[in-house]
Amino acid sequence: MKEFVGICHCCKKEIYCLNGFLNGIVKDDGMLICFSCEEEEKKEK
């Protein structure tokens, strides 16, 4: 099952819930970001 959840705050990529697993991350402030952008943020820190 594939359900649209939202858009990545950084790159505007569509994020889906795939079989109950979110294909991205919801940050503490409520922003939704994809795994690729989350990895880039980690590298910058």
N, C-alpha and C positions, 0 to 999 in steps of 0.2 A: 504494500500500500504506500502511495506517495501523496503527501499532502503539503501544499504550499503554506509556509509559515510567514515569510517576510523577505525583505531585501537587506543585503549586507550594508551596513552604514558606511563602510569605507569604499568598496569597489562596485556597489550596486548589483551584485550577483544575486540571483534568486536562491533562497534557502528553503529546503524542504525537510519534512519529517519523513524518514524512510523506515517503514516497519517499526515505528515507535521510537526511533533514534533520531534526534535532532542533528542535522547535517551542518552544524555551526555552534556558536556559543552565545549565550545571553550574558552580557557583562553585568557587573553590580549596579551600574546606572541604568540598566534596562536596554542598552543598545544591543542589537543583534549583528554579529559579524561572522563571516565564514572562517573556516579553519585556516585557509591560506593567509588571510589578513591577520589573524590572531598570531600565527607563526612570525610574520613580519614584525608585528608589535613587540614580540618577545626578543627578536634579534636587535631591535633598536634600543632596548633598555640595557 
